[in-house]
Amino acid sequence: MPTAMSATRLARDAGSALISRATWGGSQNFLGARWVEQIIDATPAPSRERVALRFLALSPHYFYGRDIRAEDARNRRSRQVLAEMLVAPHLTPTTRALDYGCGPGYLAAAVAGQAAHVDAIDISRGVLACARALNGRPNITYRTPEEFHASGDQVDVAYSFAVIQHLRTYVLEQVLTRLAAAVRSGGVLILHFATAESGYRTEAQWLADNSLAGRMRLRYGLNCFARTPGEMTDLLARHGFGNAEVHSLSAVLSLPDDDIPDQELVTARRE
């Protein structure tokens, strides 16, 4: 027999799940429902930041705790470290950079302080609206991948953190095709990815899980797919990126309450 406390928790979790589903815009497109963008954009400027933070708290991508201000500060601190340690060495004051899967824009804002311009793209229009509210800068353009691709713009450096490990291989191939078109010859690509050594399952292992829970998680969940360094460098080579170098992030990063340091980084050049 459930206690009053457990019943309350179940009701709260069920309510959160329903709200999260209502904001969903399709596979891995958290906060992608058009009404999310419309509400944020229509919110008066003094309240827009708070509303954006409330929406981000609904998604499993961005906030881990219930204190939205603390989570905002944690994201800002951690992305500043990533920018300084991993992206800044490839930047100059004239660099045009591409943030693929920018989310709420914390990393784009940190990089924008050291680059001429950042093109920040994400599949979710709702999270792009959050990014504009929280991390709008004169030298950042927030767009969907389709909008950026249609522009024909090219960049000197492209990077992606906390994105690649969530993509099925056929989707990653599509992303790499677009990145190959976006990065100028000689430009740099920086990708963060997960390995089995970090405790993640491969895509083949996910596909082999025929349980109802496994199938539902594969279709709707925020999954991580482990890949080997060899798989990543082969994928990059097939899409025109050579001279790939893979490094363990644990050797260079310490980010409390973030799993990125447990994973890998690959850098390559557009041929």
Secondary structure, 3 states (H helix, E strand, C coil): CCCHHHHHHHHHHHHHHHHHHHCCCCCCCCCCCHHHHHHHHHCCHHHHHHHHHHHHCCCCCCCCCCCHHHHHHHHHHHHHHHHHHHHHHHCCCCCEEEEECCCCCHHHHHHHCCCCEEEEECCCHHHHHHHHHHHCCCCEEEECHHHHHHHCCCEEEEEECCCHHHCCHHHHHHHHHHHHHHEEEEEEEEEEECCHHHCCCEHHHHHHCCCHHHHHHHHHCCCCCECCHHHHHHHHHHCCEEEEEEEEHHHCCCCCCCCHHHCEEEEEEEC
